[in-house]
């Protein structure tokens, strides 16, 4: 019953900005850590950023200072603000969340969204 849906992807000019959203829905008791990953064509999926329940965020070195991860727990939403997309490759961005479902006594489990494509053009 728990689902993650990414949105906000699309075409962006090199050097431009874009904000991605990850919305969790379903029978949710709490959302713990949420991570963002991206996968360019022909490459492995790589970590981009994450954010824990208290709002503390971490980033891969290449995006520090340009990307900002945030969350709105009242809306079950996580956002990734991406600024100055100067060196990013076109890639699919995925949301991953550790969620404790309200019907699950076993604790939290990981969920993945289907991804949203960010196309960077020059």
C-alpha positions in Angstrom: 0.0 0.0 0.0 3.0 2.3 0.4 4.1 4.1 -2.7 6.6 6.7 -3.7 6.2 9.0 -6.7 8.8 11.3 -8.0 7.9 14.4 -10.0 9.4 17.6 -11.2 11.8 16.2 -13.8 12.0 17.6 -17.3 14.2 19.6 -19.6 16.5 22.1 -18.1 19.3 24.2 -19.6 22.8 23.6 -18.5 23.4 25.9 -15.6 19.7 26.1 -14.8 17.7 24.9 -11.8 15.0 22.3 -11.1 13.2 21.1 -8.1 12.3 17.4 -7.7 9.6 16.1 -5.4 9.1 12.7 -3.8 5.7 12.0 -2.4 4.9 9.0 -0.2 1.4 7.7 0.1 -0.5 4.8 1.6 -0.7 3.4 5.1 2.3 5.2 6.7 3.2 5.4 10.3 6.4 7.3 9.9 9.0 8.1 7.3 12.6 7.8 8.3 15.5 8.5 6.0 14.9 9.5 2.4 17.5 9.3 -0.3 17.9 10.5 -3.8 19.9 8.5 -6.5 20.5 9.1 -10.1 21.4 6.9 -13.0 22.8 8.2 -16.3 22.6 6.0 -19.4 25.2 3.3 -19.4 26.2 4.1 -15.8 25.4 2.7 -12.3 22.8 4.2 -10.1 24.6 6.5 -7.7 23.8 8.3 -4.4 23.0 12.0 -4.7 21.6 13.1 -1.3 19.6 11.9 1.7 17.8 13.4 4.6 16.9 11.9 7.9 13.9 12.4 10.1 15.3 15.4 12.0 15.9 17.2 8.7 19.7 16.7 8.6 20.9 16.2 5.0 23.9 14.7 3.4 25.2 15.0 -0.2 27.6 13.5 -2.5 30.6 15.7 -2.9 29.9 16.7 -6.5 26.6 18.4 -5.6 27.5 20.0 -2.3 26.6 23.7 -2.4 24.4 23.3 -5.4 21.7 20.9 -4.2 19.5 21.2 -1.2 17.4 18.4 0.3 14.4 19.2 2.4 11.2 17.5 3.7 7.7 18.4 4.8 6.5 15.5 6.9 3.0 16.9 7.2 2.6 16.4 3.5 4.8 13.3 3.3 6.9 15.2 0.8 10.7 15.4 0.2 12.2 17.9 -2.1 15.5 18.1 -3.9 16.3 21.6 -5.1 19.0 21.4 -7.8 20.7 24.6 -8.7 23.5 25.3 -11.3 23.1 22.1 -13.2 26.3 22.8 -15.0 28.1 19.5 -15.0 25.2 17.1 -14.5 24.5 14.5 -17.1 21.0 13.6 -18.2 19.8 11.0 -15.8 16.8 9.4 -14.1 16.5 10.5 -10.5 15.0 8.1 -8.0 13.6 8.5 -4.5 14.3 5.9 -1.9 12.6 6.0 1.5 12.7 4.0 4.7 9.1 3.9 5.8 7.4 2.3 8.8 3.9 1.2 7.6 1.1 1.5 10.1 0.1 -2.1 9.5 3.6 -3.5 9.8 4.8 -4.7 13.2 8.2 -5.7 11.9 9.5 -2.1 11.5 10.6 0.0 8.6 11.2 -1.1 5.1 12.8 0.5 2.0 10.7 1.7 -0.9 11.7 3.0 -4.3 9.9 5.3 -6.7 9.8 4.8 -10.4 12.1 7.7 -11.2 11.8 11.0 -13.0 14.0 12.0 -15.9 16.1 15.1 -15.8 17.3 16.1 -19.2 20.1 18.6 -19.2 20.6 20.4 -22.5 23.4 22.7 -23.7 
